[in-house]
Amino acid sequence: MIPPQLVSAGVIGPKHLASLSHMSSTLNDGFSYRGQQVWTAQLPCEPLLILAPVGGTTQFVYNIDGNAVLGFTARFGATFDEFRILGCHVEVHAVSTLVFGLLKLWFDEKTSANPTSNESQERIADTMCLNASSPSSGRHMTWYAKDLLDLQYTPIGTITTTPVYWKCYTDTANWAYTPNTVITAVAIAQPTLIVEFRGLRST
């Protein structure tokens, strides 16, 4: 509805009303018109086992992209044209009662490089206890795409476009990690991607 004050002020007159009415009838085919339809899905990724080496320093990087979803292209490529990742949830839990210390967790939109000791101290990040018997031995993290480049649609076959990386780090010197004499599984993570698909493929 056109505000009456605009009509009375002469900002929108009969000419404009007729023009607007014409545009409305030509650009909108009613509720059945959707243009390129979009569909949103939450897609679980394969679970991640985070291992601590004998030396006690854990540097872990995980690409948040189409490759994270098992059989992404085969499952969705025959149905949709394009996709984009709107966000990601990561649920993390410690799995060992034999280790102690803290694990630093964060999302990095800039680089896929391995996290460092300095980075773990300088980043705003979540901190999780590595002993599974601790009440604080689990975390639920969420990232949402905000950058226009991240929100661009990508062809289904191009699944290596990575908008963000999930990282974790621990060491003995800064985070009191208790090193082991063998490689040890310290945590398991379950990422879930929020994916938007656009355009149905024709047969």
Residue frames as qw, qx, qy, qz and C-alpha x, y, z in Angstrom:
[[0.000, 0.888, 0.460, 0.000, 0.00, 0.00, 0.00],
 [0.391, 0.468, -0.024, 0.792, 1.29, 3.48, -0.94],
 [0.267, -0.434, -0.501, 0.700, 1.53, 5.79, 2.13],
 [0.161, 0.850, 0.488, 0.115, -1.16, 8.53, 1.71],
 [0.249, -0.853, 0.043, 0.457, 1.25, 11.26, 2.79],
 [0.409, -0.220, 0.574, 0.674, 3.42, 10.56, -0.29],
 [0.240, 0.554, 0.686, 0.406, 0.41, 10.89, -2.59],
 [0.089, -0.928, -0.348, 0.103, -0.84, 14.10, -0.92],
 [0.356, -0.718, 0.226, 0.554, 2.65, 15.61, -1.07],
 [0.578, 0.753, -0.152, -0.276, 2.82, 15.01, -4.80],
 [0.261, -0.547, 0.774, 0.182, 5.74, 12.58, -4.48],
 [0.180, 0.101, 0.944, 0.259, 3.61, 9.82, -5.99],
 [0.447, 0.284, 0.028, -0.848, 0.78, 10.85, -8.27],
 [0.839, 0.290, 0.281, -0.365, -1.74, 8.99, -10.44],
 [0.612, 0.640, -0.449, -0.121, 0.92, 8.55, -13.13],
 [0.041, 0.500, -0.831, 0.240, 3.25, 6.83, -10.71],
 [0.633, -0.051, 0.626, -0.453, 0.49, 4.68, -9.27],
 [0.846, 0.442, -0.002, -0.298, -0.41, 3.40, -12.73],
 [0.461, 0.635, -0.618, 0.057, 3.26, 2.70, -13.43],
 [0.230, -0.382, 0.814, -0.372, 3.75, 0.86, -10.14],
 [0.783, 0.133, 0.418, -0.440, 0.60, -1.18, -10.75],
 [0.772, 0.549, -0.264, -0.181, 1.88, -2.15, -14.19],
 [0.218, 0.577, -0.762, 0.198, 5.28, -3.20, -12.77],
 [0.500, -0.225, 0.709, -0.444, 3.62, -5.27, -10.09],
 [0.854, 0.273, 0.265, -0.354, 1.50, -7.18, -12.57],
 [0.718, 0.609, -0.334, -0.051, 4.38, -7.80, -15.01],
 [0.199, 0.588, -0.729, 0.290, 7.15, -8.72, -12.55],
 [0.318, -0.166, 0.815, -0.455, 5.18, -10.93, -10.19],
 [0.470, -0.036, -0.729, -0.497, 3.30, -13.98, -11.44],
 [0.758, -0.453, -0.120, -0.453, 1.72, -14.59, -8.06],
 [0.624, -0.584, 0.488, -0.178, 2.63, -16.95, -5.27],
 [0.962, 0.136, 0.214, 0.096, 3.59, -19.70, -7.68],
 [0.541, 0.754, -0.226, 0.297, 6.50, -17.61, -8.99],
 [0.752, -0.613, 0.096, 0.222, 9.79, -18.43, -7.28],
 [0.254, 0.842, -0.470, -0.074, 12.49, -17.68, -9.85],
 [0.576, 0.308, -0.736, 0.180, 15.46, -19.90, -9.00],
 [0.763, -0.574, -0.128, -0.270, 14.28, -21.79, -5.97],
 [0.172, 0.552, -0.711, 0.402, 16.59, -22.48, -3.03],
 [0.868, -0.352, -0.325, -0.131, 16.66, -25.35, -0.55],
 [0.089, -0.700, 0.577, -0.410, 18.49, -25.39, 2.79],
 [0.923, -0.150, -0.352, -0.046, 19.81, -28.54, 4.45],
 [0.398, -0.734, 0.530, -0.146, 21.87, -29.48, 7.48],
 [0.875, 0.317, -0.364, -0.016, 24.41, -32.07, 6.36],
 [0.728, -0.611, 0.301, 0.079, 26.47, -34.04, 8.91],
 [0.405, 0.708, -0.579, -0.021, 30.13, -34.51, 8.03],
 [0.838, 0.008, -0.517, 0.172, 32.29, -37.50, 8.78],
 [0.610, -0.792, 0.003, 0.035, 33.39, -37.51, 12.45],
 [0.422, 0.724, -0.425, 0.342, 36.94, -36.36, 13.15],
 [0.852, -0.435, -0.168, 0.237, 39.31, -38.13, 15.52],
 [0.100, 0.914, -0.296, 0.259, 41.85, -35.70, 16.95],
 [0.922, -0.098, -0.219, 0.305, 45.17, -37.36, 17.78],
 [0.241, -0.922, 0.303, 0.001, 47.97, -36.09, 20.00],
 [0.739, 0.457, -0.457, 0.190, 51.48, -37.14, 18.92],
 [0.791, -0.248, -0.388, 0.402, 54.11, -38.43, 21.31],
 [0.368, 0.222, -0.180, 0.885, 55.66, -34.96, 21.65],
 [0.120, -0.542, -0.633, 0.539, 52.42, -33.57, 23.06],
 [0.125, 0.401, -0.078, -0.904, 51.78, -30.76, 20.55],
 [0.409, 0.479, 0.773, 0.077, 48.52, -31.09, 18.60],
 [0.127, 0.409, -0.213, -0.878, 48.01, -28.94, 15.48],
 [0.350, 0.370, 0.857, 0.083, 44.77, -29.75, 13.71],
 [0.230, 0.333, -0.184, -0.896, 43.17, -28.06, 10.67],
 [0.379, 0.369, 0.848, 0.014, 39.87, -29.04, 9.07],
 [0.041, -0.005, -0.420, -0.907, 38.54, -27.59, 5.80],
 [0.385, 0.466, 0.609, -0.513, 34.88, -26.54, 5.96],
 [0.318, 0.374, -0.463, -0.738, 33.81, -27.21, 2.35],
 [0.831, 0.141, -0.174, -0.510, 31.86, -29.66, 0.22],
 [0.557, 0.318, -0.761, 0.091, 34.52, -32.34, 0.66],
 [0.184, -0.259, 0.719, -0.618, 33.59, -32.55, 4.33],
 [0.752, 0.105, 0.300, -0.578, 30.25, -34.17, 3.43],
 [0.464, -0.127, 0.857, 0.185, 30.48, -37.80, 2.39],
 [0.349, 0.341, 0.786, 0.380, 29.67, -38.22, -1.33],
 [0.121, 0.591, 0.229, -0.764, 28.61, -34.58, -1.71],
 [0.232, 0.375, -0.488, -0.754, 28.84, -34.36, -5.52],
 [0.164, -0.081, -0.945, -0.270, 27.34, -37.81, -6.14],
 [0.015, -0.475, -0.802, 0.361, 24.44, -37.21, -3.74],
 [0.122, 0.750, 0.339, -0.555, 23.47, -33.67, -4.76],
 [0.119, -0.384, 0.483, 0.778, 25.10, -32.99, -8.15],
 [0.058, 0.260, 0.851, 0.452, 22.35, -34.73, -10.12],
 [0.079, -0.725, -0.675, 0.109, 19.65, -32.63, -8.44],
 [0.111, -0.928, -0.149, 0.322, 20.99, -29.10, -7.92],
 [0.577, 0.733, -0.031, 0.358, 23.07, -26.63, -9.91],
 [0.259, 0.590, -0.377, 0.666, 24.84, -24.59, -7.24],
 [0.667, -0.585, -0.438, 0.146, 25.41, -24.38, -3.50],
 [0.139, 0.659, -0.366, 0.643, 26.87, -22.20, -0.79],
 [0.555, -0.261, -0.684, 0.395, 27.78, -22.87, 2.83],
 [0.253, -0.793, -0.160, -0.530, 25.77, -20.65, 5.18],
 [0.412, -0.700, 0.425, -0.400, 27.28, -21.92, 8.41],
 [0.658, 0.172, -0.722, 0.126, 28.80, -24.76, 10.35],
 [0.688, -0.616, 0.196, -0.329, 28.26, -26.39, 13.75],
 [0.560, 0.344, -0.720, 0.221, 31.06, -28.38, 15.38],
 [0.769, -0.561, 0.074, -0.298, 30.42, -30.53, 18.44],
 [0.461, 0.505, -0.665, 0.299, 33.58, -31.65, 20.24],
 [0.809, -0.537, 0.063, -0.230, 34.06, -34.11, 23.11],
 [0.045, -0.620, 0.774, -0.122, 37.15, -35.38, 24.93],
 [0.895, 0.038, -0.344, -0.281, 37.48, -39.16, 24.73],
 [0.694, 0.146, -0.597, 0.375, 40.30, -40.05, 27.12],
 [0.581, -0.800, -0.057, -0.136, 40.57, -40.04, 30.92],
 [0.861, -0.189, 0.010, 0.472, 44.33, -40.62, 30.72],
 [0.443, 0.330, 0.072, 0.831, 45.33, -37.16, 29.49],
 [0.210, -0.779, -0.384, 0.450, 45.13, -33.71, 31.04],
 [0.265, -0.183, 0.246, 0.914, 45.40, -30.14, 29.80],
 [0.368, 0.657, 0.299, -0.586, 43.39, -27.77, 27.61],
 [0.465, 0.284, 0.638, 0.545, 42.51, -27.75, 23.93],
 [0.115, 0.518, 0.025, -0.847, 42.08, -24.41, 22.13],
 [0.398, 0.437, 0.768, 0.247, 39.42, -24.33, 19.37],
 [0.142, 0.637, 0.061, -0.755, 38.59, -21.63, 16.81],
 [0.652, 0.619, 0.418, 0.131, 37.44, -20.85, 13.26],
 [0.306, -0.506, 0.318, 0.741, 39.91, -19.21, 10.86],
 [0.589, 0.725, 0.313, -0.170, 38.65, -17.48, 7.70],
 [0.131, 0.891, -0.343, -0.267, 42.11, -16.45, 6.47],
 [0.275, 0.597, -0.748, -0.093, 44.53, -19.34, 6.20],
 [0.954, -0.076, -0.225, -0.184, 44.77, -23.12, 6.18],
 [0.369, 0.535, -0.653, 0.390, 48.21, -23.08, 7.84],
 [0.652, -0.295, -0.659, 0.230, 48.76, -25.22, 10.91],
 [0.363, -0.894, -0.071, -0.252, 48.00, -23.36, 14.14],
 [0.514, 0.386, -0.502, 0.579, 50.97, -22.26, 16.24],
 [0.456, -0.385, -0.597, 0.537, 51.65, -21.71, 19.91],
 [0.065, -0.138, -0.090, 0.984, 51.47, -17.92, 19.51],
 [0.352, -0.217, -0.502, -0.759, 48.23, -18.15, 17.54],
 [0.519, -0.422, -0.744, -0.006, 46.61, -20.30, 20.23],
 [0.353, -0.413, -0.455, 0.706, 47.40, -17.59, 22.78],
 [0.009, -0.177, 0.099, 0.979, 46.39, -14.61, 20.64],
 [0.270, -0.261, -0.689, -0.619, 43.15, -15.91, 19.13],
 [0.557, -0.108, 0.351, -0.745, 39.72, -15.44, 20.66],
 [0.498, 0.117, -0.827, -0.233, 38.86, -19.10, 21.00],
 [0.835, -0.411, -0.067, -0.361, 36.98, -21.72, 22.97],
 [0.065, 0.505, -0.815, 0.276, 38.91, -23.69, 25.58],
 [0.889, -0.166, -0.230, -0.359, 38.06, -27.30, 26.38],
 [0.504, -0.543, 0.654, -0.152, 39.36, -29.64, 29.07],
 [0.507, 0.388, -0.716, -0.282, 40.99, -32.72, 27.52],
 [0.051, -0.079, 0.950, -0.299, 40.12, -35.09, 30.33],
 [0.372, -0.284, -0.688, -0.555, 36.84, -36.85, 29.49],
 [0.397, -0.469, -0.738, 0.278, 35.83, -37.05, 33.15],
 [0.113, -0.214, -0.212, 0.947, 35.70, -33.24, 33.44],
 [0.296, 0.687, 0.585, -0.312, 32.32, -31.45, 33.19],
 [0.233, 0.834, -0.125, -0.484, 33.95, -29.01, 30.73],
 [0.431, -0.258, 0.762, 0.409, 35.20, -31.71, 28.36],
 [0.399, 0.496, 0.710, 0.302, 32.82, -30.78, 25.53],
 [0.023, 0.452, -0.040, -0.891, 32.11, -27.80, 23.30],
 [0.453, 0.622, 0.623, 0.140, 29.53, -26.78, 20.68],
 [0.188, -0.449, 0.192, 0.852, 30.83, -24.13, 18.25],
 [0.487, 0.696, 0.526, 0.020, 29.04, -22.30, 15.43],
 [0.223, -0.324, 0.315, 0.864, 30.26, -20.23, 12.49],
 [0.470, 0.719, 0.492, -0.145, 28.05, -18.28, 10.05],
 [0.498, 0.237, 0.358, 0.754, 29.11, -16.84, 6.68],
 [0.000, 0.837, 0.292, -0.463, 28.94, -13.04, 6.55],
 [0.169, -0.489, 0.445, 0.731, 31.42, -12.07, 3.84],
 [0.654, 0.547, 0.000, -0.523, 29.92, -11.51, 0.36],
 [0.355, 0.508, -0.754, -0.218, 32.64, -13.65, -1.20],
 [0.164, -0.093, 0.951, -0.246, 31.77, -16.53, 1.13],
 [0.508, 0.383, 0.568, -0.522, 28.10, -16.20, 0.22],
 [0.425, 0.462, -0.481, -0.612, 28.62, -16.55, -3.53],
 [0.928, 0.102, 0.263, -0.245, 27.07, -19.66, -5.08],
 [0.103, -0.535, 0.790, 0.281, 29.46, -22.32, -6.40],
 [0.734, 0.189, -0.501, -0.418, 28.77, -25.07, -8.98],
 [0.906, -0.338, 0.140, -0.214, 28.13, -28.40, -7.29],
 [0.919, 0.239, -0.144, 0.277, 31.23, -29.89, -8.92],
 [0.324, 0.589, -0.361, 0.646, 33.47, -27.21, -7.36],
 [0.717, -0.620, -0.302, -0.099, 33.51, -28.44, -3.80],
 [0.718, -0.088, -0.259, 0.641, 37.00, -27.27, -2.81],
 [0.001, 0.650, -0.017, 0.760, 35.99, -23.63, -2.23],
 [0.568, -0.352, -0.625, 0.404, 36.71, -23.27, 1.50],
 [0.118, -0.833, -0.131, -0.524, 35.17, -20.29, 3.31],
 [0.425, -0.736, 0.370, -0.376, 36.56, -21.20, 6.74],
 [0.611, 0.215, -0.735, 0.201, 38.88, -23.60, 8.54],
 [0.727, -0.639, -0.012, -0.251, 38.27, -25.17, 11.95],
 [0.491, 0.499, -0.592, 0.399, 41.41, -25.44, 14.05],
 [0.742, -0.660, -0.026, -0.113, 42.51, -26.81, 17.40],
 [0.467, 0.578, -0.506, 0.439, 45.78, -26.70, 19.28],
 [0.712, -0.695, 0.064, -0.083, 47.37, -27.86, 22.51],
 [0.596, 0.485, -0.521, 0.372, 50.90, -28.20, 23.84],
 [0.703, -0.351, -0.496, 0.369, 52.72, -28.95, 27.08],
 [0.375, 0.055, -0.208, 0.902, 54.30, -25.54, 27.62],
 [0.179, -0.175, -0.026, -0.968, 51.21, -23.32, 27.38],
 [0.678, -0.208, -0.215, -0.672, 48.18, -25.55, 27.87],
 [0.462, -0.402, 0.692, -0.383, 49.45, -28.08, 30.43],
 [0.887, 0.189, -0.267, -0.326, 48.95, -31.01, 28.10],
 [0.648, -0.456, 0.609, -0.031, 50.24, -34.25, 29.60],
 [0.471, 0.517, -0.615, -0.364, 52.28, -35.94, 26.87],
 [0.942, -0.083, 0.262, -0.195, 51.98, -39.65, 26.24],
 [0.389, -0.449, 0.731, 0.334, 54.50, -42.24, 25.19],
 [0.342, 0.258, 0.822, 0.374, 52.21, -43.26, 22.30],
 [0.168, -0.167, -0.352, -0.905, 49.97, -41.43, 19.85],
 [0.048, 0.339, 0.811, -0.475, 46.72, -40.83, 21.71],
 [0.101, -0.576, -0.571, -0.576, 43.18, -39.99, 20.62],
 [0.141, -0.122, -0.483, 0.855, 42.22, -36.99, 22.73],
 [0.375, 0.402, 0.315, -0.773, 38.91, -35.79, 21.23],
 [0.285, 0.336, 0.808, 0.392, 36.27, -36.51, 18.61],
 [0.173, 0.376, 0.045, -0.909, 34.46, -33.81, 16.64],
 [0.350, 0.485, 0.787, 0.151, 31.21, -33.93, 14.65],
 [0.044, 0.262, -0.152, -0.952, 30.86, -31.05, 12.16],
 [0.355, 0.597, 0.719, -0.016, 27.52, -30.27, 10.51],
 [0.160, -0.030, 0.313, 0.936, 27.28, -27.92, 7.52],
 [0.353, 0.663, 0.464, -0.470, 24.33, -25.61, 6.82],
 [0.272, -0.070, 0.639, 0.716, 24.14, -25.69, 3.01],
 [0.474, 0.600, 0.262, -0.589, 21.87, -23.80, 0.65],
 [0.445, 0.111, 0.741, 0.490, 21.26, -25.26, -2.81],
 [0.334, 0.599, 0.059, -0.726, 20.02, -23.24, -5.78],
 [0.480, 0.473, -0.464, -0.575, 18.52, -24.31, -9.11],
 [0.822, 0.027, 0.550, -0.146, 17.01, -27.68, -10.00],
 [0.131, -0.326, 0.759, 0.548, 18.76, -29.53, -12.82],
 [0.725, 0.331, -0.082, -0.598, 16.72, -30.39, -15.89],
 [0.781, -0.057, 0.620, 0.048, 16.46, -33.96, -17.10]]
